Each structure stands twice: as C-alpha cells, then as structure tokens.
Amino acid sequence: MAPHTALPVRSDGHTARLSTTPSPPERADMATRQATKAKTIPVSFSLPAEIDAEEVALCGEFNDWSPDTQLTQNGDGSWHTIINLPPDAYR
C-alpha cells in the first residue's frame, strides 16, 4: 500500500487556563516574533483515523519529496507529526 500524504494543519501550541496566558492575537504575534527569531516554526501534519493506511509518509519540497518523514499513528487511529520549517509556502 502506498503511503498517504498528509495535509498541513498549523498548530498554535497549547492553551493554558491561567490569567497570564496571552490572548489568541497576542499569541499569534508572539509566535510570529519567535518564528522570525528562530527562523523555523513548528508545523503540524495530521490525517484522520478514517484513512485506511498501514503507514503514512510526508513528502514535499521541504524534504525534497523524500518519503523518509513518517507520521506516527495515535491511539485513536489518527496520524500525526510536527516538523520545524522555515516560514515559506510549500508544495
């Protein structure tokens, strides 16, 4: 069975229930500043459990279309991975 290619889903991190937690726009600004400073941002890729696959590879321009980046299957059957990418548009 050929591996499925995941579609990107951007992650904004975990939401804490503390009064010191920045509001979503402030978090987005902080993430942008951190990404600019760090030169990469974490990008989450996932597929739902309904996808009938034995393995899932993530391929794109960012890894020269190599199938070496594998998604991990979660306990609920969904697939997921997070990779750090420079801010850019990818195919």
NORTA-V247042 format. One record per pair of residues at least 12 apart in sequence whose ideal C-beta (glycine too) atoms are under 7 Angstrom apart, sorted by the first residue. I is the first residue (numbers start at 1). J is the second residue. D is the distance in whole Angstrom. If there is no record, write none. Layout:
<<I & J & D> <I & J & D>>
This chain:
<<1 & 53 & 7> <1 & 54 & 5> <3 & 53 & 7> <3 & 55 & 5> <3 & 56 & 5> <3 & 57 & 4> <3 & 67 & 6> <4 & 47 & 6> <4 & 51 & 6> <4 & 53 & 5> <4 & 56 & 5> <5 & 58 & 7> <5 & 59 & 6> <6 & 45 & 4> <6 & 46 & 6> <6 & 47 & 5> <6 & 56 & 6> <6 & 58 & 5> <6 & 71 & 6> <6 & 79 & 7> <8 & 43 & 6> <8 & 45 & 6> <9 & 44 & 5> <9 & 45 & 7> <9 & 46 & 6> <10 & 43 & 6> <10 & 44 & 7> <11 & 42 & 6> <11 & 44 & 4> <11 & 82 & 7> <12 & 27 & 6> <12 & 28 & 7> <12 & 31 & 6> <35 & 87 & 6> <39 & 86 & 6> <40 & 84 & 4> <40 & 85 & 6> <40 & 86 & 5> <41 & 84 & 7> <41 & 85 & 6> <41 & 87 & 6> <42 & 82 & 5> <42 & 84 & 6> <43 & 82 & 7> <43 & 83 & 6> <43 & 85 & 5> <44 & 80 & 7> <44 & 82 & 5> <45 & 58 & 5> <45 & 71 & 7> <45 & 81 & 5> <46 & 78 & 6> <46 & 79 & 6> <46 & 80 & 5> <47 & 71 & 7> <47 & 78 & 7> <47 & 79 & 4> <48 & 78 & 6> <49 & 76 & 6> <49 & 77 & 3> <49 & 78 & 5> <51 & 79 & 7> <55 & 70 & 6> <56 & 70 & 7> <56 & 71 & 4> <56 & 79 & 5> <57 & 69 & 7> <57 & 70 & 6> <58 & 71 & 6> <58 & 81 & 6> <60 & 90 & 5> <60 & 91 & 6> <61 & 90 & 5> <61 & 91 & 5> <62 & 85 & 5> <62 & 90 & 5> <69 & 81 & 7> <69 & 83 & 7>>
